Amino acid sequence: MTTIFSKIVKGEIPADIVYQDETVTAFKDINPIAPVHILIVPNKEIATVNDVTPDDEQMLGHLFIVAQKIAADLGIGGSGYRLLINCGSDGGQEVFHIHMHLLGGRKLGPMLAK
Ligand code: 5GP
């Protein structure tokens, strides 16, 4: 099933893309919850963390390299940030194409709402 994120990766629908290479695309979240809120998405469509295979290991590791680069480019590498991946219903996943949230630009508070 083609997701909205696959359409963004292919340039079929618009997004504010901040980084793209042969394996990863990163763009601003349409509904940001922090001053910096970027979604880092593998170009390959993988629905959830449960669908990852050993073949994906290297490609998914690249998400961290891209996150580090974007954080530095946006000036929050030193102040810090949070990387978050939701999985499934209890995890609050809305778009079934794996993505890493890069959040920062303010104190983010506790990891979960109490
Ligand atoms: P999830 O809850 O699946 O981890 O996060 C999905 C994220 O995708 C949400 O933060 C939501 O605001 C964002 N989002 C959903 N649709 C679009 C879209 O069409 N464009 C962009 N840029 N972000 C989207």
Residues whose N, C-alpha, C, O or C-beta is under 5 A from the ligand:
A	BS01	5GP	I4 A15 K28 D29 I30 N31 N86 G92 Q93 E94 V95
